[in-house]
């Protein structure tokens, strides 16, 4: 019985090139999904447990998600619960008091596929990137990593190395803004939510 291997490569692109990349994938792949998501993220610790709380609206559906455990822990627990859209602001306002480490993020994602590779084109306010993902069988003759690398190069892109990946994450973090329960943040949140009306 063979195992599956997941390969993933990420490419950073100028946000000004987002439409150009979209055109490329729209012409060569099938659009699988299009999402616009606004997320409230709060990180805090209680006792020995690390918590990652997210309240988010994706297109027209809202949910609250609680992740328990370290960021890369193998035994991390995730609990999710759908909520009504009208509850979004009130819950964000309430849970923002749990931690000073609370942020709002906005992401737009187009997922394209050719049946073998999933290509996700992602944009925040000032940063854009492409994520290539391939799942293949680990049968001892697997060349999925080379296939994915060659595919990225054929599109005229260079996969990010560890330093580039770190820089991209830092740039994304800068696009996220800190949320506190005050009138200015509430207005900014409402303006951000309006952007996700598709």
Secondary structure as UniProt FT lines:
FT   STRAND          3..13
FT   HELIX           15..17
FT   HELIX           18..28
FT   STRAND          30..46
FT   TURN            47..48
FT   STRAND          49..58
FT   TURN            59..60
FT   STRAND          61..68
FT   TURN            71..72
FT   TURN            74..75
FT   STRAND          77..83
FT   HELIX           85..87
FT   HELIX           88..95
FT   TURN            96..97
FT   STRAND          102..113
FT   STRAND          117..123
FT   STRAND          128..138
FT   HELIX           144..154
FT   TURN            155..156
FT   HELIX           162..175
FT   STRAND          177..178
FT   HELIX           183..194
FT   TURN            195..196
//
